Amino acid sequence: MQFELTLDASQQDNPHSFNLIIEESIIEAGGFQFRIKQLQRKSKGNVKSLLSQHIFFDNIWVGK
């Protein structure tokens, strides 16, 4: 089971944080933290489409 978050973020709706949305950065949604793993810019408008995983998966690698 994976705990993932996918979303589209537009510069118009998120002018202050849009440039902070980069691969491997952490975002918070619904009280959970997610690490951005895949990021694509959409050709229409200034929009980023992202796939992120819960930070739980970060802790798996630290423990090994």
C-alpha positions in Angstrom: 0.0 0.0 0.0 1.3 3.5 -0.8 0.2 6.8 0.6 0.5 9.3 -2.3 -0.8 12.7 -3.2 -1.2 14.0 -6.7 -2.3 17.5 -7.5 -2.0 20.4 -10.0 -0.7 23.7 -8.7 -1.2 26.9 -10.7 0.9 30.0 -10.3 -2.2 32.1 -10.4 -3.7 30.3 -7.3 -0.4 29.9 -5.4 1.7 33.0 -6.3 3.7 33.0 -3.1 4.6 29.3 -3.0 4.6 28.3 -6.7 8.4 28.6 -7.1 8.9 26.5 -3.9 7.3 23.5 -5.6 10.3 21.5 -6.7 11.3 17.8 -6.8 12.3 16.4 -3.4 10.7 19.3 -1.4 8.1 18.5 1.3 4.5 19.8 1.1 1.8 19.4 3.7 -1.8 18.4 3.0 -4.5 17.3 5.4 -2.0 17.4 8.3 0.3 14.9 6.5 3.7 15.6 5.0 4.6 14.4 1.5 7.9 14.5 -0.5 7.5 15.5 -4.2 8.8 12.7 -6.3 7.7 13.6 -9.8 7.1 17.0 -11.2 5.9 18.1 -14.6 5.0 21.5 -16.1 1.9 21.6 -18.1 2.0 23.4 -21.4 -1.3 25.2 -20.8 -0.9 28.0 -18.3 1.7 28.2 -15.6 0.8 24.9 -13.9 2.8 22.2 -12.2 1.5 18.6 -11.9 3.1 16.6 -9.1 3.1 13.2 -7.5 4.3 12.9 -4.0 4.8 10.1 -1.4 4.2 10.3 2.4 7.4 11.0 4.3 7.0 7.6 5.9 9.0 6.2 2.9 11.9 8.6 3.8 12.1 6.9 7.2 12.3 3.4 5.7 15.6 4.2 4.0 17.1 6.0 7.0 16.6 2.9 9.2 18.6 0.6 6.8 
